[in-house]
Amino acid sequence: MNKLNSDIVVEQFQVGPMANFSYFIGSAETREGVLVDPAWDIETLLAFVAEHDYQLTGVIATHFHPDHVGGEWAGFTIPGIADVLNQHTLPVYVHKLDTDAVKELTGIGESDVVRTNAGFGLDLGSLHIEFLHTPGHTPGSQCLKVSDLLVSGDTLFIDCCGRVDLPGSDPDEMFHSIKKIESLSNDTLLLPGHDYSSVPKATMAEVKKCNSVFSIRDLEAWRQFMRAS
């Protein structure tokens, strides 16, 4: 278990055949916590919560893709948010632009979801989770800023960014989202949505050195980069 300061507890889980990362974020003070992008191995995630005597108070989806939220995909069923809700009555925090897709994929109802937007916040003890709207990979992609860490979903990885050639994706929006993230402190610890790099996490200072998306300064150059990619 990783305690980043006196109250913030973060655990990173690699799950499933697509090298996904799910996360637990909790308060050491109040023993409250949330699961971020719970999919694939729900029993391991819930066992961690129970073993460490946390009270699960919510689920957060960074975006609507089934490898992050579960549901029917490519002819098979991925365990996910619905399986968590089968065992716990919890709110599911999803950006308003991705909510309908999450509901359709997972089968959860409108009463289960809290539609978030830019600037939405969630408090667990003394820690505050700030929701950053970072569209591009999906219309409602969101990153989670908690003190000096950023859970980035599929918006930003350590060596690249999320795909922008999928239904609902938008290369121009991704450019603006990357610029928003670039403004964060170099000490910010990036926690991505997939294990696509040689390391599972890195500071923004390290990411900016190795990730070519930060070398592109204007939108037209970005469009050319995306076409070439």
C-alpha positions as CSV (number, residue, x, y, z in Angstrom):
1,M,0.0,0.0,0.0
2,N,1.3,3.5,-0.9
3,K,0.7,6.3,1.5
4,L,1.6,9.6,-0.3
5,N,1.1,11.8,2.8
6,S,-0.4,11.5,6.2
7,D,-3.9,10.8,4.9
8,I,-3.8,9.8,1.2
9,V,-3.6,6.1,0.4
10,V,-3.3,4.9,-3.2
11,E,-3.1,1.4,-4.5
12,Q,-2.4,0.5,-8.1
13,F,-3.6,-2.8,-9.5
14,Q,-2.7,-4.2,-12.9
15,V,-5.7,-6.2,-14.2
16,G,-6.8,-8.0,-17.3
17,P,-5.2,-9.0,-20.6
18,M,-4.9,-5.3,-21.8
19,A,-2.6,-4.2,-19.0
20,N,-5.2,-2.0,-17.4
21,F,-4.6,-0.2,-14.1
22,S,-7.4,0.0,-11.6
23,Y,-6.9,2.2,-8.5
24,F,-8.0,2.5,-4.9
25,I,-7.9,6.0,-3.4
26,G,-8.6,6.3,0.3
27,S,-8.3,8.3,3.5
28,A,-6.1,6.8,6.2
29,E,-7.9,9.0,8.6
30,T,-11.5,8.1,8.0
31,R,-11.0,4.7,6.3
32,E,-13.2,5.8,3.4
33,G,-12.2,5.0,-0.2
34,V,-13.2,4.8,-3.8
35,L,-12.3,2.5,-6.7
36,V,-11.3,4.0,-10.0
37,D,-12.0,2.1,-13.2
38,P,-12.8,-1.2,-11.5
39,A,-12.7,-3.9,-14.2
40,W,-11.5,-7.5,-14.9
41,D,-10.6,-8.7,-11.4
42,I,-13.3,-7.3,-9.2
43,E,-12.8,-9.8,-6.4
44,T,-9.2,-8.8,-5.9
45,L,-10.2,-5.1,-5.7
46,L,-12.9,-5.8,-3.2
47,A,-10.7,-8.1,-1.2
48,F,-8.2,-5.3,-0.8
49,V,-10.9,-3.0,0.5
50,A,-12.1,-5.6,3.0
51,E,-8.6,-6.7,4.1
52,H,-7.6,-3.2,5.0
53,D,-10.9,-2.4,6.7
54,Y,-11.9,0.4,4.3
55,Q,-15.5,1.6,3.8
56,L,-16.1,1.8,0.0
57,T,-18.0,5.1,-0.7
58,G,-18.0,5.3,-4.5
59,V,-16.7,4.2,-7.9
60,I,-15.2,6.6,-10.4
61,A,-15.0,5.9,-14.2
62,T,-12.3,7.9,-16.1
63,H,-14.2,7.1,-19.3
64,F,-16.7,4.8,-20.9
65,H,-14.6,2.1,-22.5
66,P,-15.4,-1.5,-21.4
67,D,-11.9,-2.4,-20.4
68,H,-12.3,0.3,-17.7
69,V,-15.9,-0.1,-16.6
70,G,-16.8,-3.6,-17.7
71,G,-19.7,-4.9,-19.8
72,E,-20.3,-6.7,-23.1
73,W,-17.4,-6.2,-25.6
74,A,-16.2,-8.2,-28.6
75,G,-18.5,-11.1,-27.8
76,F,-17.6,-11.6,-24.1
77,T,-18.4,-10.1,-20.8
78,I,-15.8,-8.1,-18.8
79,P,-16.4,-7.9,-15.1
80,G,-16.7,-4.3,-13.9
81,I,-18.8,-1.6,-12.2
82,A,-22.0,-3.6,-12.2
83,D,-20.3,-6.4,-10.3
84,V,-19.1,-3.9,-7.6
85,L,-22.7,-2.6,-7.3
86,N,-24.0,-6.1,-6.9
87,Q,-22.1,-6.2,-3.6
88,H,-22.2,-2.6,-2.5
89,T,-24.7,0.2,-3.0
90,L,-22.5,3.1,-4.2
91,P,-22.6,6.2,-6.4
92,V,-20.8,5.9,-9.7
93,Y,-19.1,9.1,-10.7
94,V,-19.0,9.5,-14.5
95,H,-18.6,12.6,-16.6
96,K,-21.9,13.7,-18.0
97,L,-20.8,13.2,-21.6
98,D,-19.8,9.6,-21.0
99,T,-22.6,8.6,-18.6
100,D,-25.1,7.3,-21.2
101,A,-22.4,5.0,-22.7
102,V,-21.4,3.7,-19.3
103,K,-25.0,2.9,-18.5
104,E,-25.5,1.1,-21.8
105,L,-22.3,-0.9,-21.5
106,T,-22.7,-1.9,-17.8
107,G,-26.5,-2.0,-17.4
108,I,-26.4,0.3,-14.3
109,G,-29.3,2.7,-13.9
110,E,-29.6,6.4,-13.8
111,S,-30.1,6.3,-10.0
112,D,-26.6,4.7,-9.7
113,V,-24.7,7.5,-11.4
114,V,-23.5,11.0,-10.5
115,R,-22.9,13.0,-13.6
116,T,-19.7,15.0,-13.1
117,N,-18.3,18.0,-14.9
118,A,-15.1,20.1,-14.9
119,G,-14.5,21.3,-11.4
120,F,-16.5,18.6,-9.6
121,G,-15.0,17.6,-6.3
122,L,-15.2,14.7,-3.9
123,D,-13.9,14.7,-0.3
124,L,-12.6,11.7,1.6
125,G,-11.5,12.7,5.0
126,S,-9.0,15.5,4.6
127,L,-8.2,14.6,1.0
128,H,-10.0,16.3,-2.0
129,I,-10.4,14.6,-5.4
130,E,-10.7,17.2,-8.2
131,F,-12.2,16.0,-11.4
132,L,-10.6,17.5,-14.6
133,H,-12.5,17.2,-17.8
134,T,-9.9,16.0,-20.4
135,P,-11.8,15.1,-23.6
136,G,-10.1,13.6,-26.6
137,H,-10.0,9.9,-26.1
138,T,-13.7,10.0,-25.3
139,P,-16.0,13.1,-25.0
140,G,-16.2,12.7,-21.2
141,S,-12.8,11.5,-20.3
142,Q,-11.7,12.8,-16.9
143,C,-8.6,12.8,-14.9
144,L,-8.5,12.8,-11.1
145,K,-6.2,15.2,-9.2
146,V,-5.5,14.3,-5.6
147,S,-2.9,16.6,-4.0
148,D,0.3,15.9,-6.0
149,L,-0.9,13.0,-8.0
150,L,-3.0,12.6,-11.2
151,V,-4.9,9.5,-12.2
152,S,-5.1,10.1,-15.9
153,G,-7.1,7.2,-17.3
154,D,-6.5,6.9,-21.1
155,T,-5.9,10.6,-21.6
156,L,-2.2,10.4,-20.9
157,F,0.3,7.6,-20.5
158,I,3.9,7.9,-19.6
159,D,5.2,7.5,-23.2
160,C,2.2,8.5,-25.3
161,C,-1.4,9.6,-25.1
162,G,-4.7,7.8,-25.6
163,R,-6.0,6.8,-29.0
164,V,-8.0,9.4,-30.9
165,D,-9.1,7.2,-33.8
166,L,-12.0,5.6,-32.0
167,P,-15.7,6.5,-32.0
168,G,-16.2,9.6,-30.0
169,S,-12.6,10.6,-29.9
170,D,-11.3,14.0,-31.1
171,P,-7.6,14.8,-31.8
172,D,-8.1,18.5,-31.3
173,E,-9.7,18.0,-27.9
174,M,-6.8,15.7,-27.0
175,F,-4.3,18.5,-27.8
176,H,-6.1,20.9,-25.5
177,S,-6.3,18.3,-22.7
178,I,-2.6,17.6,-23.0
179,K,-1.9,21.3,-22.6
180,K,-4.1,21.4,-19.5
181,I,-2.2,18.6,-17.9
182,E,1.1,20.1,-19.0
183,S,0.4,23.1,-16.7
184,L,0.4,20.9,-13.6
185,S,3.4,20.9,-11.3
186,N,6.5,18.9,-12.4
187,D,6.2,17.1,-9.0
188,T,2.8,15.7,-9.9
189,L,2.9,11.9,-10.0
190,L,1.2,10.5,-13.1
191,L,-0.8,7.3,-12.6
192,P,-2.0,6.1,-16.0
193,G,-4.8,3.8,-17.1
194,H,-2.6,1.2,-18.7
195,D,0.8,-0.3,-18.0
196,Y,2.3,0.7,-21.4
197,S,5.7,1.8,-20.2
198,S,8.7,0.4,-18.5
199,V,7.6,1.9,-15.3
200,P,4.0,2.0,-13.9
201,K,4.1,5.7,-12.7
202,A,6.3,8.7,-13.1
203,T,6.5,12.4,-12.2
204,M,5.3,14.9,-14.7
205,A,8.9,16.1,-15.0
206,E,10.0,12.7,-16.1
207,V,7.0,12.3,-18.4
208,K,7.6,15.6,-20.2
209,K,11.2,14.4,-20.9
210,C,10.2,11.1,-22.5
211,N,6.7,11.7,-24.0
212,S,6.8,13.3,-27.4
213,V,3.3,14.8,-27.1
214,F,4.8,17.5,-24.9
215,S,7.2,18.6,-27.7
216,I,4.3,19.7,-29.9
217,R,3.6,23.4,-29.3
218,D,0.7,24.3,-31.6
219,L,-2.5,22.7,-32.9
220,E,-1.5,22.5,-36.6
221,A,1.7,20.7,-35.7
222,W,-0.4,18.4,-33.5
223,R,-2.8,17.6,-36.4
224,Q,0.2,16.7,-38.6
225,F,1.6,14.5,-35.8
226,M,-1.7,12.7,-35.4
227,R,-2.0,12.1,-39.1
228,A,1.5,10.7,-39.2
229,S,0.7,8.4,-36.2
